[in-house]
Amino acid sequence: MHNLGGGRLQTSTLRQRINQRDWAAAAKELRRWVYGGGRVLLGLVARRKAEVALL
C-alpha cells in the first residue's frame, strides 16, 4: 500500500481494520484513499483496486 501518507495512516480507520485483520472492512476503507491535492486521482483508483484484489 503506497501513497497513503504516514501521518494520516497512523490514526486512520484503515489501520485499525488492518490491525484487527478485518480484511473485508480494510478493503472497503482502502477504496477511500484515492485523493491527492483534494481531488480523486484515477491512478490511485486503479492502484487501490489492484491492492484490494491482493487482500
C-alpha positions as CSV (number, residue, x, y, z in Angstrom):
1,M,0.0,0.0,0.0
2,H,1.7,3.1,-1.2
3,N,0.9,6.8,-1.2
4,L,-1.2,6.6,2.0
5,G,0.7,9.3,3.9
6,G,2.3,8.0,7.1
7,G,0.8,10.6,9.4
8,R,-2.8,10.2,8.3
9,L,-2.5,6.4,8.2
10,Q,-1.4,6.2,11.9
11,T,-4.8,7.4,13.2
12,S,-6.9,6.0,10.4
13,T,-9.8,3.5,10.4
14,L,-7.9,1.7,7.6
15,R,-5.0,1.0,10.0
16,Q,-7.4,-0.1,12.7
17,R,-9.1,-2.6,10.3
18,I,-5.8,-4.0,9.2
19,N,-4.6,-4.4,12.8
20,Q,-7.8,-6.2,13.5
21,R,-7.3,-8.4,10.5
22,D,-10.7,-7.5,9.2
23,W,-9.8,-7.7,5.6
24,A,-13.3,-7.0,4.2
25,A,-13.5,-3.8,6.2
26,A,-9.9,-2.9,5.3
27,A,-10.7,-3.3,1.6
28,K,-13.7,-1.0,2.0
29,E,-11.6,1.6,3.7
30,L,-8.7,1.4,1.3
31,R,-11.0,2.3,-1.6
32,R,-11.5,5.7,0.1
33,W,-7.8,6.6,-0.1
34,V,-7.8,7.9,-3.7
35,Y,-7.3,11.6,-3.2
36,G,-4.3,13.8,-4.0
37,G,-4.5,17.6,-3.8
38,G,-8.2,17.4,-2.8
39,R,-9.3,15.5,-5.9
40,V,-9.7,11.9,-7.0
41,L,-6.7,10.6,-8.9
42,L,-7.5,7.9,-11.4
43,G,-4.1,6.3,-11.0
44,L,-4.8,5.9,-7.3
45,V,-8.3,4.4,-8.0
46,A,-6.6,1.8,-10.2
47,R,-3.9,1.1,-7.6
48,R,-6.4,0.7,-4.8
49,K,-8.4,-1.7,-7.0
50,A,-5.3,-3.8,-7.5
51,E,-4.4,-3.6,-3.8
52,V,-7.9,-4.7,-2.8
53,A,-7.5,-7.7,-5.1
54,L,-4.5,-8.8,-3.0
55,L,-6.4,-8.7,0.3
